[in-house]
Amino acid sequence: MKTLGIIFSNIHERDIPELTKVRTLASVPFGGRYRLIDFVLSGMVNSGITNIGIITKYNYQSLMDHVQSGKNWDLSRKNGGLTILPPFSDESGGGVFNSRFEAIKSVASYIRHSDADYVVMADCDIICNLDFAPALAAHEKKGADITLIVRKKKVNRGDHERLIVEMDNDDRVTKTCGVEGAEGEHMVYTDFMIISRRLLLYILDHSTQWGVTSFSRDILAKVNEYKIYGYQLDGYCVAVNSLADYYAHSMELLNPEVVRELFYKGGAGIYTKVRDSVPAKFTDTAKVTNSMIADGCLIEGEVTDSIIFRGCHIAKGAKVTGSIIMQDSVVEAGSTLNCVIMDKDAHVLEGRLLSGHPTHPYYIEKEGTI
């Protein structure tokens, strides 16, 4: 079946303003050498979806630099492949869109020119290794109008924009509602949706007439009007709703079982931009325990339970514990870091003592110096 992928690069970015101040959510670094968009983009490609549009909004220069022509995902093609979609909406007078629905409406012509049977719409803040093929097969078999990909999780205040989904024994959705006031485990919508291309265009074409301005309120809540089904995700799947979430899920990568589930599930890998650089170098003064060290690093000090991105320098006498050090950052001699997130090209001078907490990690902005 022919499928068009649509990725929203910026939805939920206000949840982690520290990391999205200078970049869009899709290009937030993760796991030593990846960006958040790599997970959903790789999942689509591994599922045979090779016609993908990425809707942009603000600060997307780093995203364009990362995905480029899509070559690293085998999406550099004459027909289809990867398309960067501009952030303009007719609904907002030619300015940037203000909602998810405005965003998808602004690219209606792109969707109209596709010959796909189905459209998969996805956000970038979900980290998982998802094969969309079984969900698409279930969608077609059930004759669904819409299929929502869901996961079971314990809801909390940080999930204020997620939907709780209730389903019957045949997985047909009987109710959707917000998480406000809910407690305990529920099926939660991941913001991954499968919809018939013709139905999507029909909704977009009639949205003004019908007063449709929101998917969740005006479409997904109408479970008696549309045949909406749920498809449950199994395995490792987490959402980045805050800086604390980003820290916690990054630290989970130090668990080998999580790494196997996320990066090697079913033989389907996660792809990213290739950067040719030398291997990491460890001097005789280096001491590394339970950490991820990317290529191009120079490690002379102590690193424990940490994730060190490409091209970083941990100087002799420096101690880094439970921290995330992003690309090309430097920690000089005699400095001690605990529960710290250093953004790209940041610099900690000699003899500094910085400490945060897993629920509130100490953050150093991009190109910042302490």
C-alpha positions in Angstrom: 0.0 0.0 0.0 1.3 3.5 -0.8 1.8 5.6 2.2 2.8 9.3 2.7 4.6 10.3 5.9 4.1 13.7 7.5 6.4 14.7 10.4 5.7 17.7 12.6 9.1 19.0 13.6 8.0 21.4 16.4 4.9 20.2 18.2 5.4 20.2 22.0 8.7 22.1 21.8 7.5 24.6 24.4 7.7 21.7 26.9 11.5 21.8 26.8 12.3 25.5 26.2 15.9 25.0 27.3 16.7 22.7 24.4 14.5 24.3 21.8 15.5 27.9 22.3 18.0 27.8 19.4 16.6 24.7 17.5 13.4 23.0 16.6 12.4 20.0 18.7 13.1 17.6 15.8 16.8 18.5 15.9 17.4 18.1 19.7 20.5 15.9 20.1 20.0 12.6 21.8 22.0 9.5 22.6 25.5 10.7 21.7 25.1 11.0 18.0 21.4 11.2 17.1 18.6 13.8 16.9 15.0 13.2 18.0 13.7 13.1 14.4 16.0 10.2 13.7 13.7 7.8 15.5 10.4 8.5 13.7 12.2 9.1 10.4 14.0 5.8 10.6 10.8 4.0 11.7 9.0 5.3 8.6 11.9 4.3 6.3 12.2 0.8 7.9 8.4 0.4 7.3 8.8 1.1 3.6 7.5 4.7 3.7 9.8 6.6 1.3 7.8 9.7 0.6 8.1 11.9 3.7 7.4 15.6 4.3 8.7 17.4 7.3 6.6 20.4 8.4 8.9 23.2 9.9 8.2 26.3 11.9 11.0 28.2 13.7 14.7 27.6 14.2 14.9 24.8 11.7 18.3 25.6 10.2 20.0 22.8 12.3 17.2 20.4 11.1 17.9 21.2 7.5 21.6 20.7 8.1 21.0 17.4 9.7 18.6 15.8 7.3 20.0 17.5 4.1 18.7 15.6 1.1 17.8 12.5 3.2 20.7 10.5 1.8 21.5 8.9 5.2 17.9 7.5 5.3 18.0 6.4 1.6 15.5 9.2 0.8 17.5 11.1 -1.8 15.3 10.1 -4.7 14.0 11.5 -8.0 10.5 10.6 -7.1 9.2 11.0 -3.6 12.0 11.0 -1.0 12.3 13.7 1.6 10.7 17.2 1.4 11.1 20.1 3.8 7.7 21.9 4.0 7.6 25.6 4.7 5.9 27.0 7.8 3.2 29.1 6.3 -0.6 28.9 6.7 -3.4 30.5 4.7 -5.5 30.2 7.9 -3.2 32.7 9.6 -3.1 35.2 6.8 0.0 33.9 5.2 2.0 33.7 8.5 3.2 30.7 10.4 0.7 28.2 11.6 -0.6 28.3 15.1 -1.8 24.7 15.6 -1.4 21.1 14.4 -4.5 21.4 12.3 -3.4 24.6 10.7 0.0 23.0 10.0 -1.5 20.1 8.2 -3.9 22.3 6.3 -1.0 24.5 5.1 0.5 21.5 3.3 -2.8 20.3 1.8 -1.5 20.8 -1.8 1.5 18.6 -1.0 -0.8 15.9 0.2 -3.1 16.4 -2.8 -0.2 15.8 -5.2 0.6 12.5 -3.6 -0.8 9.2 -5.0 -0.6 7.5 -1.6 -3.6 5.6 -0.2 -2.8 6.5 3.4 -1.1 9.3 5.4 0.9 8.6 8.6 1.3 11.8 10.7 3.8 11.8 13.6 5.5 14.0 16.1 9.2 14.0 17.0 9.0 13.8 20.8 8.4 10.0 21.0 11.5 7.8 21.3 10.9 4.3 20.0 11.8 1.9 17.2 8.4 1.6 15.5 7.5 -0.6 12.6 4.5 1.1 11.0 3.7 -1.8 8.7 1.7 -3.9 11.1 -0.4 -0.9 12.1 -1.0 0.0 8.5 -2.0 -3.6 7.8 -4.5 -3.6 10.8 -5.8 -0.2 9.6 -6.6 -1.7 6.1 -8.0 -5.0 7.4 -10.5 -3.2 9.8 -11.5 -0.7 7.2 -10.7 2.1 9.6 -11.0 5.7 8.9 -8.4 6.6 11.4 -6.0 4.5 13.5 -4.4 5.9 16.6 -1.1 4.4 17.8 -1.3 4.1 21.5 0.8 2.9 24.5 0.0 2.0 28.0 1.5 4.3 30.6 1.0 5.9 33.9 -0.3 9.4 33.3 1.0 12.5 35.1 0.8 16.3 34.9 3.5 16.5 32.3 1.2 14.7 29.8 -1.2 17.7 29.6 -1.5 17.5 25.8 -1.8 13.7 25.4 -5.2 12.0 24.9 -6.4 9.0 26.9 -8.0 6.5 24.5 -10.6 3.9 25.5 -11.2 0.9 23.2 -13.5 -2.1 23.0 -12.4 -5.7 22.6 -12.1 -5.2 18.8 -9.7 -2.2 19.4 -12.3 0.3 18.2 -12.0 3.6 20.0 -15.1 4.3 22.2 -13.9 7.5 23.9 -11.0 10.0 23.9 -10.4 12.5 26.7 -7.6 14.6 28.1 -5.4 13.4 31.0 -6.4 16.1 33.4 -7.5 14.6 36.6 -6.8 11.0 35.5 -4.6 8.7 37.6 -3.0 5.3 37.1 -2.3 3.4 33.9 -4.2 4.3 30.7 -3.9 3.9 27.0 -2.4 7.1 25.8 -2.3 8.4 22.2 1.3 8.8 21.0 0.4 11.5 18.4 1.1 8.9 15.6 -1.9 8.7 13.4 -2.8 6.7 10.3 -5.6 8.2 8.1 -6.9 7.7 4.6 -5.5 10.4 2.3 -8.9 11.0 0.7 -10.6 11.4 4.1 -7.9 13.7 5.3 -8.3 15.9 2.3 -12.1 15.8 2.6 -11.8 17.0 6.2 -9.3 19.8 5.3 -11.5 20.9 2.3 -14.6 21.2 4.5 -12.9 22.4 7.7 -14.0 26.0 7.4 -17.6 25.0 6.6 -17.7 22.5 9.6 -15.8 24.7 12.0 -13.0 22.2 12.4 -9.9 23.7 14.0 -8.5 20.8 16.1 -7.9 17.1 15.4 -8.4 16.0 19.0 -11.5 18.1 19.7 -13.3 18.1 16.4 -12.3 14.8 14.8 -10.9 12.2 17.3 -13.7 12.9 19.8 -16.3 11.9 17.2 -15.9 8.2 17.7 -19.5 7.5 16.5 -19.0 9.5 13.3 -15.7 8.0 12.3 -14.4 4.5 12.4 -11.4 5.1 14.8 -9.3 2.2 16.0 -6.3 1.9 18.3 -3.1 0.1 17.7 -1.1 -0.7 20.8 2.7 -0.3 20.8 4.8 -2.8 22.7 8.3 -2.5 23.9 10.4 0.6 24.7 8.5 3.8 24.0 8.9 7.1 25.9 8.0 10.7 25.4 10.1 13.8 26.1 7.8 16.2 27.9 10.4 18.1 29.9 14.1 18.6 30.5 13.8 16.1 33.4 12.3 13.6 30.9 15.1 14.2 28.4 17.6 13.6 31.2 15.9 10.4 32.5 15.4 8.8 29.0 19.0 9.7 28.1 20.3 7.9 31.2 18.1 4.9 30.3 20.5 4.4 27.3 23.1 3.2 29.7 21.0 0.0 30.2 22.0 -2.5 27.6 18.5 -3.9 27.3 17.1 -0.5 26.4 19.8 -0.1 23.8 19.0 -3.5 22.2 15.3 -2.8 22.2 15.7 0.8 20.8 18.5 0.4 18.2 18.4 -3.3 17.2 14.7 -4.3 17.4 13.9 -6.8 14.7 17.1 -5.9 12.8 15.8 -2.4 12.1 18.3 0.2 13.0 18.1 3.9 13.7 19.9 6.1 11.1 21.4 9.5 11.5 23.7 11.9 9.7 27.1 10.4 9.1 30.0 12.4 10.4 33.4 11.1 9.5 35.7 11.6 12.5 38.5 9.7 14.3 37.7 7.2 17.0 37.5 8.4 20.6 40.9 8.7 22.3 41.5 7.7 25.9 44.7 8.6 27.6 46.4 6.7 30.5 44.8 9.1 33.0 41.3 8.4 31.7 38.8 6.4 33.7 35.4 5.6 32.2 32.6 3.6 33.8 29.2 2.7 32.4 29.2 5.5 29.9 28.6 6.2 26.2 31.5 7.9 24.5 31.0 9.0 20.9 33.7 9.2 18.2 36.1 12.2 18.0 36.2 12.6 21.8 39.4 13.1 23.9 39.0 11.6 27.4 41.7 12.4 29.9 39.6 12.6 33.1 37.0 10.5 34.8 33.6 9.8 33.3 30.9 7.8 35.1 27.3 7.0 34.2 27.4 9.7 31.5 26.7 10.3 27.8 29.5 12.1 25.9 28.6 13.3 22.4 31.0 13.6 19.4 34.1 15.7 19.6 34.1 16.5 23.4 37.1 17.0 25.6 37.2 15.9 29.2 40.5 17.2 30.5 42.8 15.5 33.0 41.6 15.8 36.5 38.0 16.6 35.5 35.2 14.4 36.9 31.9 13.9 35.0 29.2 11.9 36.7 25.6 11.3 35.6 25.8 14.0 32.9 25.1 14.6 29.3 27.9 16.5 27.4 26.8 17.5 23.9 28.9 17.8 20.7 32.2 19.7 20.8 31.9 20.8 24.5 34.9 21.1 26.8 35.3 20.3 30.6 38.6 21.6 31.8 40.9 20.3 34.4 39.8 20.1 38.0 36.1 20.6 37.3 33.4 18.3 38.8 30.1 17.8 37.1 27.1 15.9 38.5 23.7 15.7 36.8 24.6 18.4 34.3 23.4 18.8 30.7 25.9 20.8 28.6 24.6 21.9 25.2 26.7 22.0 22.1 30.0 24.0 22.1 29.7 24.7 25.9 32.8 25.3 28.0 33.3 24.6 31.7 36.5 26.3 32.9 39.0 24.9 35.4 38.1 24.2 39.0 34.3 24.5 38.6 31.8 22.5 40.7 28.4 22.1 39.1 25.6 19.8 40.4 22.0 19.3 39.6 19.4 16.6 40.4 17.8 14.0 38.1 14.5 15.8 38.5 16.1 19.2 37.8 19.5 18.8 36.0 21.8 21.7 35.8 21.7 23.1 32.2 24.4 25.0 30.4 23.1 26.6 27.2 24.7 26.2 23.7 28.1 28.0 23.5 27.7 28.9 27.1 30.8 29.3 29.4 30.8 28.6 33.1 
